[in-house]
Amino acid sequence: MPARSARTLVSFLLILATSALSQSAPPRRRAVRPNPATCSRPNLLLTLSKASVCAGESVTLFWQASDPQAVVFIAGIGSSLPSSGSKTVDPSAGIYSGRATNACGTGTEAFAEVKVQQNGTASLSVSASSIQQGQTTTLTVTVANVSGWSLASSLGNGLSPSSGTTSATVTYSGTRTGSDTITLTANGTCGSLQRTSSIVVAAPPQSGNLRCCDGTVSPTCNNCAKKQGCCSSHGGVCGCPP
């Protein structure tokens, strides 16, 4: 065979072999990467069922990522949460924060805040635990963080003032005798508060003898200056100057 024909045959065979290899070999796959021009990191929205609560109450935290395929991290809640969900939480944490992540990266941090309100305070004190009928004494009402307060006497005795919004000194008039219970009711941010104090209003002494604090009359004592030992079994002497 002439040399030229041989070379032509070899070239033809090489072309056939290359074609066969290219047809039998599987196509090469290229890795698909996010296109920076179109890929966006997910945003996360955090919301709470209440913006403020009272101590002991619970709230529900809701989250929603802009990408349904995103994975959510919320501090104190979880690190591989679904793109949306909710959970009952203790509001004492105050501020909740989280981020959402997808194939393009991690989005900006989101926040939700809840405030725990403190209830008001109230107290009631009396300057004298017992008085004689017709006398007066004072009560001290001390309040904070309340919208208002009121006083009531179980005997219906006079109280001035009987209501208010701030701390005050109240005049109590003992017109009716007996053991009186004074009730203070204050309206706090997280509910009402009640405080009580007692005052004994004794009737005037009969036949000049001293009246005991339980309402009885001493059979022997008739002088406030000599009341030592009088009514020792009846709550002491009421109606004498202190």
C-alpha positions in Angstrom: 0.0 0.0 0.0 1.4 3.4 -0.9 2.5 5.5 2.1 0.1 8.3 1.3 -2.9 5.9 1.3 -1.7 4.4 4.6 -1.5 7.8 6.3 -5.0 8.6 5.0 -6.3 5.3 6.5 -4.7 6.0 9.9 -6.2 9.5 10.0 -9.6 8.1 9.2 -9.4 5.5 11.9 -8.4 8.1 14.5 -11.4 10.2 13.6 -13.7 7.3 14.0 -12.2 6.4 17.4 -12.5 9.9 18.7 -16.1 10.1 17.6 -17.0 6.8 19.3 -15.4 8.0 22.6 -17.2 11.3 22.6 -20.5 9.5 22.0 -20.0 6.9 24.8 -18.6 9.2 27.5 -21.3 10.8 29.8 -21.6 14.5 29.6 -19.7 16.5 32.4 -22.0 18.3 34.8 -21.2 21.8 36.0 -21.8 22.8 39.6 -24.7 25.2 39.9 -23.9 28.2 42.0 -26.2 31.0 43.1 -26.0 33.9 40.8 -24.8 36.9 42.9 -26.8 39.2 40.7 -30.2 37.4 41.5 -29.5 35.6 44.8 -30.7 37.4 48.0 -30.3 36.6 51.7 -33.5 36.0 53.6 -35.1 38.5 55.9 -36.7 37.4 59.2 -39.7 38.9 60.9 -40.2 38.5 64.7 -43.5 39.4 66.3 -45.1 38.9 69.8 -48.7 38.3 70.8 -48.4 41.1 73.4 -46.1 44.1 73.6 -46.4 44.3 77.4 -47.4 41.8 80.1 -47.7 41.5 83.8 -45.4 39.4 85.9 -46.2 35.7 85.6 -47.9 36.0 82.2 -46.6 34.3 79.0 -46.5 35.5 75.4 -46.3 33.8 72.0 -43.3 34.6 69.7 -44.0 34.3 66.0 -41.3 34.2 63.2 -41.5 34.3 59.4 -38.6 34.2 56.9 -38.9 35.7 53.5 -37.6 32.5 51.9 -39.6 29.3 52.6 -36.5 27.2 52.3 -34.6 29.2 54.9 -33.4 27.9 58.3 -34.1 30.1 61.2 -32.0 30.7 64.4 -33.5 32.5 67.4 -31.5 33.0 70.5 -32.8 30.9 73.4 -35.4 29.2 71.1 -33.5 27.1 68.6 -30.8 27.0 65.9 -32.5 24.9 63.1 -36.0 26.1 63.2 -38.3 26.0 60.1 -38.8 29.2 58.1 -42.0 30.0 60.0 -43.5 29.0 63.3 -44.4 30.1 66.9 -43.6 29.3 70.4 -44.9 30.3 73.9 -42.1 32.0 75.7 -41.2 33.6 79.1 -41.3 37.4 78.7 -38.6 37.9 81.3 -36.0 37.6 78.5 -37.2 41.0 77.3 -35.7 41.1 73.8 -35.6 38.2 71.3 -33.3 38.2 68.3 -32.8 35.8 65.3 -31.5 35.4 61.8 -32.6 33.4 58.7 -30.1 31.5 56.4 -30.5 30.1 52.9 -28.1 29.1 50.0 -27.2 32.8 49.5 -26.1 33.4 53.1 -27.5 34.8 56.4 -29.8 37.7 56.5 -29.7 40.7 58.9 -30.7 40.2 62.6 -34.3 40.7 63.6 -35.6 41.8 67.0 -38.8 41.7 69.0 -39.2 43.2 72.5 -41.8 42.7 75.3 -42.0 44.8 78.4 -42.9 43.2 81.8 -45.0 45.7 83.8 -44.8 46.0 87.5 -48.0 46.1 89.5 -48.7 49.1 91.8 -48.0 49.2 95.6 -50.3 50.2 98.4 -50.2 50.4 102.2 -52.6 51.6 104.9 -51.6 52.6 108.5 -53.5 54.1 111.4 -52.1 56.5 114.1 -54.3 55.1 116.8 -55.8 51.6 117.0 -58.6 52.7 119.4 -60.5 55.9 120.0 -63.6 57.0 122.0 -66.8 57.7 120.3 -66.9 61.2 118.9 -63.1 61.4 118.5 -61.0 61.4 115.3 -57.7 59.9 114.3 -55.7 59.8 111.1 -54.9 57.1 108.6 -52.0 57.2 106.1 -52.6 55.9 102.5 -49.4 55.3 100.6 -49.6 54.3 96.9 -47.4 54.1 93.8 -48.1 53.2 90.2 -51.9 53.1 90.7 -54.7 54.8 88.8 -56.8 55.5 91.9 -57.7 54.3 95.4 -60.7 54.3 97.7 -61.4 53.7 101.4 -64.4 52.0 103.1 -65.4 51.7 106.8 -67.2 48.5 107.8 -69.1 50.6 110.5 -69.8 53.4 108.0 -67.7 55.9 109.9 -66.5 59.1 108.2 -63.3 59.1 106.1 -62.0 62.3 104.5 -60.9 62.0 101.8 -62.3 58.6 101.0 -60.6 58.3 97.6 -57.7 59.7 95.5 -55.0 59.0 93.1 -51.9 59.8 95.1 -50.7 59.1 98.7 -52.7 61.0 101.3 -53.5 61.6 105.0 -57.1 60.7 105.9 -59.2 61.9 108.8 -61.2 59.1 110.5 -64.3 60.1 112.5 -65.5 57.6 115.1 -69.2 58.3 115.2 -70.3 54.7 115.5 -68.9 52.3 118.1 -67.5 48.9 117.7 -64.5 47.2 116.0 -64.2 48.9 112.6 -62.3 47.5 109.6 -61.0 50.0 107.2 -60.4 48.6 103.6 -58.1 50.3 101.1 -58.7 49.3 97.5 -56.1 50.5 94.9 -56.3 49.9 91.1 -52.8 48.8 89.9 -51.5 48.3 86.4 -51.9 44.5 86.7 -55.0 44.3 89.0 -56.5 45.6 92.2 -54.8 45.7 95.6 -56.5 45.5 99.0 -55.1 46.5 102.4 -57.0 46.6 105.7 -56.5 48.1 109.2 -58.6 48.0 112.3 -59.8 50.7 114.7 -61.9 50.1 117.9 -64.4 52.9 118.6 -65.4 52.7 122.3 -68.5 54.3 123.8 -68.1 57.0 126.4 -67.6 55.6 130.0 -70.7 55.1 132.1 -71.0 56.3 135.7 -67.6 57.9 135.4 -65.8 54.5 135.0 -63.3 53.8 132.3 -64.3 51.8 129.2 -62.3 48.8 128.2 -61.2 48.2 124.6 -63.5 45.2 124.2 -66.5 47.4 125.0 -67.0 46.5 128.7 -66.8 49.0 131.6 -64.2 48.7 134.3 -66.0 48.2 137.6 -63.3 50.0 139.6 -61.3 52.4 137.4 -62.7 55.9 136.8 -59.6 58.0 136.4 -57.4 58.1 133.2 -54.5 59.2 135.4 -54.8 56.0 137.3 -55.5 53.5 134.6 -52.5 51.2 135.2 -53.8 47.7 135.6 -57.3 48.6 134.6 -59.0 46.3 132.0 -56.0 44.1 131.9 -58.1 41.2 130.8 -60.3 43.2 128.4 -57.8 44.7 125.9 -56.7 47.6 128.1 -58.4 51.0 128.5 -59.8 52.9 125.5 -60.8 56.5 125.3 -58.1 57.9 127.5 -55.5 60.2 126.1 -52.3 58.3 125.2 
